[in-house]
Amino acid sequence: MDPSVMTAVLAALALVCRAAVLEIRTPGAGRRAWAFVGDRRALGTGLGVACVLGAVGWSTVGGGAVVVWAGLAGVLAASLVAERGRGDGADEEGPRGG
């Protein structure tokens, strides 16, 4: 296996381990970290990034490692684009109380 593929796989593994540690420390934090999987805009952006980087990399360098790195870049782009809420700590429904 190409060493650069192993590097990309280890980077993806680090992201999954980070989400697991977040979930252990604060229940629900890991699920929120991967919530972009259900966001259509984020998935579209990530797929677009992966396709463009994969096509450019394949035409210039070639090989399977380019596809793996493009996929990882797509996942990272999707997680950055995902809507995380307002960020002020309030619920989606708004503050509760009297």
C-alpha positions as CSV (number, residue, x, y, z in Angstrom):
1,M,0.0,0.0,0.0
2,D,1.2,3.5,-0.8
3,P,2.5,5.3,2.2
4,S,0.5,8.4,1.4
5,V,-2.7,6.4,1.5
6,M,-1.8,5.2,4.9
7,T,-1.3,8.8,6.0
8,A,-4.7,9.8,4.8
9,V,-6.3,6.7,6.5
10,L,-4.5,7.7,9.8
11,A,-5.8,11.2,9.5
12,A,-9.3,10.0,9.0
13,L,-8.8,7.6,12.0
14,A,-7.7,10.6,14.1
15,L,-10.9,12.4,13.2
16,V,-13.0,9.4,14.3
17,C,-11.1,9.0,17.5
18,R,-11.5,12.7,18.2
19,A,-15.3,12.4,17.8
20,A,-15.3,9.3,20.1
21,V,-13.4,11.2,22.8
22,L,-15.7,14.2,22.5
23,E,-18.7,11.8,22.9
24,I,-17.1,10.3,26.1
25,R,-16.4,13.7,27.6
26,T,-19.7,15.3,26.7
27,P,-22.6,13.0,25.6
28,G,-24.0,14.3,22.3
29,A,-20.8,16.2,21.2
30,G,-19.6,13.4,18.9
31,R,-23.0,13.3,17.2
32,R,-23.0,17.0,16.7
33,A,-19.5,16.8,15.3
34,W,-20.7,14.4,12.6
35,A,-24.1,16.1,12.1
36,F,-22.9,17.4,8.7
37,V,-23.7,13.9,7.3
38,G,-27.4,14.9,7.3
39,D,-26.9,18.4,5.8
40,R,-27.5,18.4,2.1
41,R,-25.6,21.6,1.4
42,A,-22.6,20.4,3.3
43,L,-22.6,17.0,1.5
44,G,-22.9,18.7,-1.8
45,T,-20.0,21.0,-1.1
46,G,-17.9,18.1,0.2
47,L,-18.7,16.0,-2.9
48,G,-17.9,18.9,-5.2
49,V,-14.5,19.5,-3.4
50,A,-13.7,15.8,-3.6
51,C,-14.6,15.5,-7.3
52,V,-12.6,18.6,-8.3
53,L,-9.6,17.7,-6.3
54,G,-9.8,14.1,-7.4
55,A,-10.0,15.1,-11.1
56,V,-7.2,17.6,-10.9
57,G,-5.0,15.2,-8.9
58,W,-5.8,12.3,-11.1
59,S,-4.9,14.2,-14.3
60,T,-1.6,15.6,-12.8
61,V,-0.3,12.8,-10.5
62,G,-2.6,9.8,-11.0
63,G,-2.9,6.9,-8.6
64,G,-5.2,5.8,-5.9
65,A,-3.7,8.0,-3.2
66,V,-5.1,11.1,-4.9
67,V,-8.6,9.7,-4.6
68,V,-8.2,9.0,-0.9
69,W,-6.8,12.5,-0.1
70,A,-9.6,14.1,-2.2
71,G,-12.2,12.1,-0.2
72,L,-10.6,13.3,3.1
73,A,-10.6,16.9,1.8
74,G,-14.2,16.5,0.9
75,V,-15.2,15.3,4.3
76,L,-13.3,18.1,6.0
77,A,-14.9,20.7,3.6
78,A,-18.4,19.3,4.4
79,S,-17.8,19.5,8.1
80,L,-16.7,23.1,7.8
81,V,-19.7,24.1,5.7
82,A,-22.3,22.4,7.8
83,E,-24.7,24.6,9.8
84,R,-23.9,24.2,13.4
85,G,-26.8,26.4,14.7
86,R,-26.5,29.9,16.1
87,G,-23.6,29.2,18.3
88,D,-24.9,31.2,21.2
89,G,-25.7,28.2,23.3
90,A,-29.5,28.5,23.0
91,D,-31.7,25.7,21.8
92,E,-33.1,25.5,18.3
93,E,-36.5,26.3,19.8
94,G,-35.1,29.3,21.7
95,P,-34.7,30.0,25.4
96,R,-37.2,28.4,27.8
97,G,-38.7,29.9,30.8
98,G,-41.3,32.2,32.1
